[in-house]
Amino acid sequence: MGRVLREWAAVRPDLDVSAVGVIARMARIRAIVEAQQAQLFGTAGITPADFPVLVSLRRRQRPFRMTHTQLANELGLTPGTVTSRVDHLVALGVVHREIDLDDARIRWVVLTDAGLGLVEDLIPRRLEVEEDLLAGISDSRRQRLANDLAALLAHLGGAGWPAGRGGGGRSAQGGAAAGD
């Protein structure tokens, strides 16, 4: 990336291309992270899109359940996307749907015992992968980076950008290993 920026500076010194360096590096990092996640989740028979649903359910107290609407709101997804993901997870046997006993209009998505076991296995493995990905920077630089990225996400959300929609979650914590 440094070479590309230097080349632009040589041929078009009137342009400030510094943003390209930041955005291109973020894109490259995202691709690396997504590849690592796909590999990890693939070994467990799920996709990277499945994991946020499972960990959202796991963060609840027993019986580890949420409605489709709660999942959609928490994950920043459309109800149709949630339905598609839940259908896939039901087929895998890691969640099931239940009708609310007090209000038959409410459908709960519930983590099964198999789903709980899967999440409990995957969370520390995902944290290990993420730790490995960040091993090249010090704790202080990691904290600075986290703060800078949180500020950028807040700025983009405050400027009318669809903050959180691109990564599958609504908050700056959307990428947290045990978060989404």
N, C-alpha and C positions, 0 to 999 in steps of 0.2 A: 504494500500500500504506500509505503514511503516513496518508492520509485515513481509510482503513478502520480503522486502529488508533486514531486519534483519536476516531472515531465510537463504537467499542466502549468506549473509556475514558469517554466522555461518558454513555453509556447503561448501562454496567455497570462502574463503577469498581472493583468488588470482584473483577473477573476480571483475571488477568495474561495478556494475549493476545500477549505479546512473541514467543512461539514461533511464532505464526501468521505474523508478519512474516518470520521466518527461513525457515520451511518454504515459504511461498507464494513468496518470492523464489527459493528453490532450484528450485521447480517451474517457475517462469517461465523461469529461466536454462536449465534442462534442455530445455524446449520450444524455446527459441531455438537451442540447440546442436544438438538433434536435427534441426531444420528445415534448418540449415546443412549438417549432415552428409548428410542425405538428398539435398539438392540436389547436393552435391559427388559423392557416390557414384553418384547417378542419372546424372550425365554420363558415368560410366565403365561403366554398365550393371550395377552391383551395388547391393546394399542395405546400409544401415548394419550389419545383422546379419552380412553376409558379411565385412566388413573385419577384425574380430578374428580370424577363422579364417585369413585370408590373411597377416596380419602375424605371427600366432603361428608359422606355417610359415616365414615369411621370417626370423625371428630365429634360426632354426637354421642351422647350417653346411650346405653342400651335402651331401646332395641335397634339403635343405629339406623334411623329412618328419617326420610324427608319426603315432602310432596314434590311432584314435578315442578310446580311453581317455585318452591323454595330452591330447588336445584338450579332452575333456569336463572333465578335472580342471583344466586351465589356465584354461579359460573359465568354469568354474562352471556348466556346462550338463549336462543329462541326456544319456545316450548317444543317445536317440532324437532329441533336438534337434540334436545334432552330425550324426547321419546325414542328417537332413533338409537341413541347411545344406550338407553335403558333396555330397549329391546335386545340389543346385542349382548348386554351383560346378563339379562335373563336367560338368553340362549346358552351362555357359558355356565349358568348355575351359580353365579356369584352375587346376584341380587334376585329378589322376587317382588312382585307387587301384591299389596293387600288393600282391601277396602276398609275404610274407617268404620268401626262398629257404631259410632254415634252419628255419622253423616256419610251416607253411601255415595255422595258426590265426590268425596275425598279419596284419592288413591295414594297410598304410601309406597315409596320405593325403599325396600329394606335390605340391608346387607345380610347375606346368608352366612352360616358358619364357614363355608368354603371361601366366601368373599372376605370374611374377617381374617382367616388364615393367610390368604393371598396378600392382603394389604399389610398385615403384620410382618410378613416376609419381605415385601417389596420396599417398605419405608426405609429400613436401615440400608438396604442395598442401593436405593436411589441416593440417599444421603452420602454414601461412600463414593458413588460415581461423581456426584457434584463436588465433593471434597477434592477428589482427584483432579477434576477440571479446574479448580481454583488453586491448586497446590503451587502454582508458579508465582503467586503474589502473596505478600505478607498480610497478616491480619489487619494492620492499620490501613494498608492500601485497599484491602477488601472492604473495610468499613467505609472508606472514602468513596469507593466505587458504588457501593450500595446506596449511600446518601445521595450521590450525584444522579444515579439512575432514578431514585425516588423523586428527586426534584424535577427531573425531566418528565417523568410520568405525570406528576402533579401539574406541571406546566401544560402538557398536552391535553390533559383532561380539562383544565381550566380554560383552555383556548377553544373549546368546542370540538376537539378531536374525540373520536370514540375510544377514550382511554380504556385499556384492558381488553378491548374486543379482539385485538390481533393475537393475543397469547392465550385466550381461553378463560380469562378471569377478569374481574373488575378492579382489582386493587394492585398496588405496587407489590404486594406480597404474592401475587398470582403465580410467580415462579418458585416459591418456597417449596422445598422438597416435601415436607409433610403437610403443606398447606393446600396445594391444588393438584 
